[in-house]
Amino acid sequence: MTIGKLKGNTACPDRLPPRSRRLLYGAAASLIAVVLAGGAWFLFSRGQAAVGCEGLGQDRRVKSALGSHYSSEMSCSELGAAVRTSTTGGGAGPRTKAQADSMKQVLLAVNDSVDGDGRAVAADLRKPLAESLAGYANDVQEILDGVSSEYFDADGQDDPAWQDKDEAGYHFSVYYGDLVNVLLAVAEDPAAYAVLRNAQTEWGAAQLASLSSATMGKNLVAAPTPNASALGAYDAIAADVVRRKGASSGAQWTGTVFKALHRPATIAPAPPPSALSDRITKSWRASLVSVPAGQRTDRLGRQGLFMFTTWAEAVGMSRERAEVVGELYRLSSESGYGRLMSRLKMS
């Protein structure tokens, strides 16, 4: 694989080439800001009050991204709706260049607006942001996986969206750390987290369904393990949210997530579902129904392997061959989890 060029600050660990990335995270100081606005005090503290929308709504990148959908008098919920419309058109892909560029600029603006810990986003914005990003599950997956030179080459702040090789739509990329900050902030809302994870489930199932067992047999390393890597990253995000919320609130958050994971994604990315992808997603969701509270984290951690095994059985792959590829899925999931957890521990 050709390693993409370095852009910007080459000392930043998120900008190191994928295969030589070093965990050199600098300690990030927690910021507690007390702001007087409209005659009332708003406390911005870790995991509590959320950053307001006023500053975000005035950001030049957001104004440009929203275009005709922008209004200087928008409420927070109206801003979220405008973001969703401008970045996805309110439906499934493929995405236009304008939509993908808008998604990138909104994400960058949100990343700059969150607090020092990268957690707080206004409550009314969390689900709309999740629904917008859910429409780019393929791009989010590749950024979280972190090994695609194509995405690495295009993650600078000024890099535009690009058209895929099939000319079926446009894609965007950002620095890994910028995306993670936004995902962590959005995940405070369990419904928003479930939207993102459901979208990843739909996308991963579509990738698997597009393969043939013969193709997999000839080239095992071509297995779409980035799905498992992204799911591992979502596992790490969930673990961080639960840790910060504490035992009681964390259990409530997880319970809400599990219920929401039984339902399809709000905005499914292209390609459209097929009979096989539906079989994979329905099998996964059915497996969540009766999981005891104490086993939910472990069940989520096995999602990537579960989805692959369901596919392998459906296409008649031999057990020996499936075990080899299944090991790749397990390792990929652990890698995605470990990379994000390492970042959290160093921040």
C-alpha positions as CSV (number, residue, x, y, z in Angstrom):
1,M,0.0,0.0,0.0
2,T,1.3,3.5,-0.9
3,I,1.5,5.7,2.1
4,G,-0.1,9.1,1.7
5,K,1.9,12.3,2.0
6,L,2.1,14.2,5.3
7,K,0.3,17.5,5.6
8,G,0.2,20.1,8.3
9,N,1.9,19.4,11.5
10,T,3.8,16.2,10.9
11,A,4.6,15.8,14.6
12,C,0.9,15.1,15.4
13,P,0.4,11.4,16.0
14,D,-2.9,11.3,14.0
15,R,-1.0,12.5,11.0
16,L,1.6,9.7,10.9
17,P,1.3,7.2,8.0
18,P,-1.0,4.4,9.0
19,R,1.7,1.7,9.1
20,S,4.1,3.7,11.2
21,R,1.7,5.5,13.5
22,R,3.2,6.0,16.9
23,L,1.2,6.6,20.1
24,L,2.7,10.0,21.0
25,Y,-0.3,11.7,22.4
26,G,0.3,14.9,24.4
27,A,-1.7,15.4,27.5
28,A,-4.8,17.5,26.9
29,A,-5.8,19.9,29.7
30,S,-9.5,19.8,30.7
31,L,-11.2,23.2,30.2
32,I,-13.9,24.5,32.4
33,A,-15.3,27.7,31.1
34,V,-17.9,29.8,32.8
35,V,-19.6,32.1,30.4
36,L,-22.2,34.8,31.1
37,A,-24.7,35.0,28.3
38,G,-28.2,36.4,28.2
39,G,-28.1,37.1,31.9
40,A,-27.6,33.5,32.8
41,W,-24.5,31.4,33.7
42,F,-23.8,28.3,31.7
43,L,-21.3,25.8,33.0
44,F,-19.4,23.8,30.5
45,S,-18.1,20.7,32.4
46,R,-17.1,17.3,31.4
47,G,-20.1,15.1,30.5
48,Q,-22.7,17.7,31.7
49,A,-23.9,21.0,30.2
50,A,-23.4,21.1,26.4
51,V,-21.8,23.7,24.3
52,G,-24.4,26.1,22.9
53,C,-25.2,26.5,19.2
54,E,-24.8,30.2,18.8
55,G,-21.1,30.2,18.1
56,L,-21.4,27.1,15.8
57,G,-24.2,28.8,13.9
58,Q,-21.9,31.8,13.3
59,D,-19.0,29.7,12.1
60,R,-18.1,30.7,8.5
61,R,-17.7,27.0,7.6
62,V,-21.2,26.1,8.8
63,K,-22.7,29.1,7.0
64,S,-21.0,28.0,3.8
65,A,-21.9,24.4,4.3
66,L,-25.6,25.1,4.9
67,G,-25.9,27.5,2.0
68,S,-29.6,28.4,1.3
69,H,-30.6,26.4,4.4
70,Y,-28.8,28.8,6.7
71,S,-30.5,31.5,8.8
72,S,-29.0,33.7,11.4
73,E,-32.0,33.2,13.6
74,M,-32.1,29.4,13.6
75,S,-32.7,27.5,16.9
76,C,-30.4,24.7,17.8
77,S,-32.9,22.1,16.5
78,E,-33.3,24.0,13.3
79,L,-29.6,24.1,12.9
80,G,-29.4,20.4,13.3
81,A,-32.1,19.9,10.7
82,A,-30.3,22.2,8.3
83,V,-27.1,20.2,8.8
84,R,-28.8,17.0,8.0
85,T,-30.5,18.3,4.9
86,S,-27.3,20.0,3.6
87,T,-25.1,17.0,4.1
88,T,-27.3,14.1,3.0
89,G,-30.3,15.6,1.2
90,G,-32.4,13.8,3.8
91,G,-31.9,10.4,2.2
92,A,-29.5,7.6,1.3
93,G,-26.5,8.1,-0.9
94,P,-24.6,8.3,-3.1
95,R,-23.4,11.8,-2.0
96,T,-22.8,14.8,-4.2
97,K,-19.6,16.8,-4.0
98,A,-21.4,19.7,-2.3
99,Q,-22.9,17.4,0.3
100,A,-19.6,15.6,1.1
101,D,-17.7,19.0,1.3
102,S,-20.5,20.3,3.6
103,M,-20.2,17.3,5.9
104,K,-16.5,17.8,6.2
105,Q,-16.8,21.5,7.0
106,V,-19.5,20.9,9.6
107,L,-17.5,18.2,11.3
108,L,-14.4,20.4,11.5
109,A,-16.5,23.3,12.9
110,V,-18.1,21.0,15.5
111,N,-14.7,19.6,16.5
112,D,-13.5,23.2,17.1
113,S,-16.6,24.0,19.1
114,V,-16.4,21.2,21.7
115,D,-14.8,21.6,25.1
116,G,-11.3,20.7,26.0
117,D,-12.2,17.1,26.6
118,G,-13.9,16.8,23.2
119,R,-17.2,15.7,24.8
120,A,-19.8,18.5,24.8
121,V,-22.2,19.2,22.0
122,A,-25.6,20.8,22.4
123,A,-28.2,18.1,23.1
124,D,-30.4,19.2,20.1
125,L,-27.5,18.7,17.8
126,R,-26.4,15.2,18.7
127,K,-28.9,13.1,16.9
128,P,-29.0,15.3,13.7
129,L,-25.2,15.1,13.6
130,A,-25.3,11.4,14.1
131,E,-27.9,11.0,11.3
132,S,-25.7,13.2,9.0
133,L,-22.6,11.1,9.7
134,A,-24.6,7.9,9.4
135,G,-25.1,8.8,5.7
136,Y,-21.3,8.6,5.4
137,A,-20.8,5.3,7.2
138,N,-18.3,4.1,4.5
139,D,-16.2,7.2,5.1
140,V,-16.4,7.1,8.9
141,Q,-15.4,3.4,8.7
142,E,-12.3,4.1,6.7
143,I,-11.2,7.0,8.9
144,L,-11.6,4.9,12.0
145,D,-9.8,1.9,10.4
146,G,-7.0,4.2,9.5
147,V,-5.2,2.2,6.9
148,S,-6.5,3.6,3.6
149,S,-3.9,5.8,1.9
150,E,-6.8,7.3,-0.2
151,Y,-8.4,8.7,3.0
152,F,-5.0,9.6,4.5
153,D,-4.2,11.7,1.4
154,A,-7.4,13.7,1.7
155,D,-7.8,14.4,5.4
156,G,-6.2,17.8,5.5
157,Q,-8.6,20.7,6.4
158,D,-8.4,22.1,2.8
159,D,-8.7,18.8,1.0
160,P,-11.9,18.6,-1.0
161,A,-14.3,15.7,-1.4
162,W,-13.4,13.3,-4.2
163,Q,-15.3,10.9,-6.4
164,D,-15.0,7.2,-5.9
165,K,-13.5,5.0,-8.7
166,D,-17.0,3.8,-9.8
167,E,-18.1,7.4,-10.1
168,A,-21.1,6.6,-7.9
169,G,-20.6,9.3,-5.3
170,Y,-18.2,11.6,-3.4
171,H,-16.3,11.0,-0.2
172,F,-14.6,13.1,2.5
173,S,-11.9,12.6,5.0
174,V,-10.6,14.3,8.2
175,Y,-8.0,13.7,10.8
176,Y,-8.7,10.6,12.9
177,G,-8.6,12.7,16.1
178,D,-11.1,15.3,14.8
179,L,-13.6,12.6,13.9
180,V,-13.1,10.8,17.3
181,N,-13.8,14.1,19.2
182,V,-17.1,14.6,17.4
183,L,-18.1,10.9,17.8
184,L,-17.4,11.1,21.5
185,A,-19.4,14.2,21.9
186,V,-22.4,12.9,19.9
187,A,-22.4,9.6,21.7
188,E,-23.5,11.3,25.0
189,D,-26.9,10.7,23.6
190,P,-27.6,7.0,23.5
191,A,-30.0,7.4,20.6
192,A,-27.4,9.2,18.6
193,Y,-24.8,6.5,19.3
194,A,-27.2,3.9,18.2
195,V,-27.9,5.7,14.9
196,L,-24.1,5.6,14.2
197,R,-23.7,2.0,15.1
198,N,-26.7,0.9,13.2
199,A,-25.4,2.7,10.1
200,Q,-22.1,0.9,10.5
201,T,-24.0,-2.4,10.8
202,E,-25.9,-1.7,7.6
203,W,-22.7,-0.7,5.8
204,G,-20.7,-3.7,7.0
205,A,-23.5,-6.1,6.0
206,A,-23.7,-4.6,2.6
207,Q,-19.9,-5.0,2.1
208,L,-20.1,-8.7,3.1
209,A,-23.1,-9.3,0.9
210,S,-21.3,-7.9,-2.1
211,L,-18.6,-10.6,-1.9
212,S,-18.7,-14.2,-3.1
213,S,-17.3,-17.1,-1.2
214,A,-15.1,-17.9,-4.2
215,T,-13.5,-14.4,-4.1
216,M,-12.9,-14.8,-0.4
217,G,-11.3,-18.2,-0.9
218,K,-8.8,-16.8,-3.4
219,N,-7.8,-13.8,-1.4
220,L,-8.5,-14.0,2.3
221,V,-6.8,-10.7,3.0
222,A,-9.4,-9.0,0.9
223,A,-12.0,-9.6,3.6
224,P,-13.7,-6.3,4.5
225,T,-12.2,-6.2,8.1
226,P,-12.5,-2.4,8.3
227,N,-16.0,-3.0,9.4
228,A,-14.8,-4.9,12.4
229,S,-12.2,-2.2,13.1
230,A,-14.8,0.5,13.1
231,L,-17.1,-1.5,15.3
232,G,-14.2,-1.9,17.7
233,A,-13.8,1.9,17.8
234,Y,-17.5,2.2,18.6
235,D,-17.0,-0.3,21.4
236,A,-14.3,2.0,22.8
237,I,-16.5,5.0,22.6
238,A,-19.3,3.2,24.4
239,A,-16.8,2.1,27.1
240,D,-15.7,5.7,27.6
241,V,-19.2,7.1,27.8
242,V,-20.2,4.4,30.4
243,R,-17.0,5.0,32.4
244,R,-17.7,8.8,32.6
245,K,-21.3,8.4,33.5
246,G,-20.8,5.9,36.3
247,A,-22.4,2.6,37.1
248,S,-26.1,3.7,37.3
249,S,-26.2,6.2,34.5
250,G,-23.9,4.1,32.4
251,A,-26.1,1.1,32.7
252,Q,-29.1,3.2,31.7
253,W,-27.2,4.5,28.7
254,T,-26.3,1.0,27.6
255,G,-29.9,-0.2,28.1
256,T,-31.2,2.6,25.9
257,V,-28.6,1.8,23.2
258,F,-29.5,-1.9,23.1
259,K,-33.1,-1.1,22.6
260,A,-32.3,1.3,19.8
261,L,-29.9,-1.2,18.1
262,H,-32.9,-3.5,17.5
263,R,-34.1,-1.0,14.9
264,P,-32.7,-0.1,11.4
265,A,-30.4,2.9,10.9
266,T,-32.1,6.2,10.4
267,I,-30.2,7.1,7.2
268,A,-28.7,4.1,5.5
269,P,-25.7,4.7,3.2
270,A,-25.3,3.2,-0.3
271,P,-25.3,0.5,-1.5
272,P,-29.0,-0.5,-0.9
273,P,-29.7,-3.5,1.2
274,S,-30.0,-7.0,-0.4
275,A,-31.6,-10.2,0.8
276,L,-28.2,-11.4,2.2
277,S,-27.4,-8.1,3.9
278,D,-30.8,-8.1,5.5
279,R,-30.2,-11.7,6.7
280,I,-27.0,-10.5,8.4
281,T,-28.4,-7.5,10.0
282,K,-31.6,-9.2,11.2
283,S,-29.6,-12.1,12.7
284,W,-27.4,-9.6,14.5
285,R,-30.3,-7.6,15.9
286,A,-32.2,-10.8,16.9
287,S,-29.1,-11.8,18.9
288,L,-29.4,-8.7,21.1
289,V,-33.0,-9.2,22.3
290,S,-32.3,-11.4,25.3
291,V,-28.8,-10.5,26.3
292,P,-28.5,-10.0,30.1
293,A,-27.4,-6.5,31.2
294,G,-24.0,-7.8,32.4
295,Q,-23.2,-9.4,29.1
296,R,-24.1,-6.6,26.7
297,T,-20.6,-5.1,26.4
298,D,-19.2,-8.5,25.5
299,R,-21.9,-9.1,22.9
300,L,-21.2,-5.8,21.2
301,G,-17.5,-6.6,21.2
302,R,-18.2,-9.7,19.1
303,Q,-20.3,-8.0,16.5
304,G,-17.8,-7.9,13.6
305,L,-17.1,-11.6,14.0
306,F,-20.8,-12.4,14.4
307,M,-21.6,-10.7,11.1
308,F,-18.8,-12.4,9.2
309,T,-19.8,-15.8,10.6
310,T,-23.4,-15.3,9.6
311,W,-22.3,-14.4,6.1
312,A,-19.9,-17.4,5.9
313,E,-22.7,-19.8,6.8
314,A,-25.1,-18.2,4.3
315,V,-22.7,-18.6,1.4
316,G,-21.5,-22.0,2.4
317,M,-17.9,-21.2,3.2
318,S,-16.0,-24.1,4.8
319,R,-15.4,-24.0,8.5
320,E,-11.6,-24.1,8.1
321,R,-11.6,-21.2,5.7
322,A,-14.1,-19.3,7.8
323,E,-11.9,-19.7,10.9
324,V,-8.9,-18.1,9.2
325,V,-10.9,-15.1,8.1
326,G,-12.7,-14.9,11.4
327,E,-9.4,-14.5,13.1
328,L,-8.7,-11.5,10.9
329,Y,-12.0,-10.0,12.0
330,R,-11.2,-10.6,15.7
331,L,-7.8,-8.9,15.4
332,S,-9.2,-6.0,13.4
333,S,-11.8,-5.4,16.1
334,E,-9.3,-5.4,18.8
335,S,-7.1,-3.1,16.8
336,G,-9.9,-0.5,16.4
337,Y,-10.7,-0.7,20.0
338,G,-7.1,-0.5,21.2
339,R,-6.3,2.5,19.0
340,L,-9.1,4.6,20.3
341,M,-8.7,3.5,23.9
342,S,-5.0,4.4,23.7
343,R,-5.9,7.9,22.5
344,L,-8.4,8.3,25.3
345,K,-5.9,7.3,27.9
346,M,-3.4,9.8,26.6
347,S,-5.9,12.7,26.4
